[in-house]
Amino acid sequence: MTGQYSYCSGEGNLRSSGSLRGNFPFQFSASRDSLLVLFRDLMGRKSLFLLIDSLDIRGWNLIEQQPVSLRQILTRNPFLNYFSPGDLVTLFWGIPPVVQVTNVTAGPPLDFTVQFEETAVGRFVRSAVISDDQNRYELTFQTRTLGQRNEYLFTRITGRIPWDR
């Protein structure tokens, strides 16, 4: 279904309640093995840029212009704790991860649900919800365009970040 495409891009929203509350719009662009995500904060500012490949997650705080450690990323975005980096790339392509929840600890029962959307080229993840007794994270994809990358994320954002600093 998606094998003929090298890129996909789109927009969505992370809605969360519990320890992290709010609606956080995002733009994304994915290649076969990596993912770029630009989150906006509650005031609409471009706030967090994530570069995710099959093995790693790196972040950059766009407001303070400094790197964000993996620990800080996972603290600010607790839903990321439940997926491997490769699973996230797959999810943003619209395919539910094979291993859906990878970091479950002995704690409250965790629920993971996926809703699909039928399109002319196939069936894709429309939303994914992770919840437990205290928290709920809903990742909704409003648009997804196959075969197109978000040039703004690839050139204007990625090109301005000194990743090795």
C-alpha positions, -999 to 999 in steps of 0.1 A, spaced: 0 0 0 26 26 10 56 8 -5 55 28 -37 60 61 -19 93 75 -5 77 102 16 45 112 34 37 144 52 7 159 70 -7 176 100 -24 165 132 -30 172 168 -19 157 201 -47 160 227 -38 150 262 -53 150 296 -38 140 329 -2 149 338 1 168 305 -29 187 294 -36 205 262 -39 204 224 -7 205 206 -9 208 168 19 193 147 33 190 112 52 160 101 72 146 73 84 110 71 107 91 48 110 53 49 132 53 80 129 87 96 104 112 108 104 150 114 77 164 137 72 201 145 50 207 176 33 240 185 28 250 221 -5 261 237 1 297 224 7 285 188 44 290 188 67 265 170 81 250 202 96 215 197 112 198 167 118 161 168 140 141 145 132 104 148 148 75 131 144 38 136 168 38 166 168 73 182 148 104 190 165 138 190 148 171 199 154 208 196 136 235 215 128 262 189 119 289 214 151 286 235 172 275 205 188 246 223 189 208 222 164 188 243 176 156 259 158 123 253 148 124 290 132 159 286 114 148 254 99 118 272 89 139 302 72 165 281 56 139 257 49 109 279 30 91 251 64 86 234 74 62 262 51 36 248 66 33 213 100 25 199 114 51 175 108 27 146 72 22 157 66 60 156 79 63 121 55 35 111 26 51 129 30 84 112 30 66 79 -5 55 89 3 19 97 -3 6 133 29 -6 149 34 -44 149 45 -41 186 19 -17 198 31 -9 233 68 -14 240 74 1 274 47 -11 297 57 -12 334 39 -27 363 13 0 368 -23 8 358 -36 -12 329 -28 5 296 -53 7 267 -42 13 232 -68 18 204 -65 28 168 -91 42 145 -87 38 107 -97 59 77 -104 44 43 -88 63 14 -85 58 -23 -51 42 -18 -58 21 13 -66 21 50 -46 43 73 -45 52 110 -67 82 116 -61 84 154 -43 64 181 -52 67 218 -31 56 247 -48 58 281 -45 45 316 -62 54 349 -47 89 350 -37 99 315 -50 100 280 -31 108 248 -49 110 215 -28 115 184 -50 125 155 -39 128 119 -60 154 101 -41 152 68 -17 128 53 -2 131 18 16 102 3 45 108 -20 52 143 -8 76 156 18 72 188 38 100 210 24 97 235 52 106 209 78 134 194 57 151 226 46 141 256 67 138 239 101 164 211 99 189 233 81 189 259 109 195 234 138 231 228 149 225 191 159 261 185 170 261 214 195 
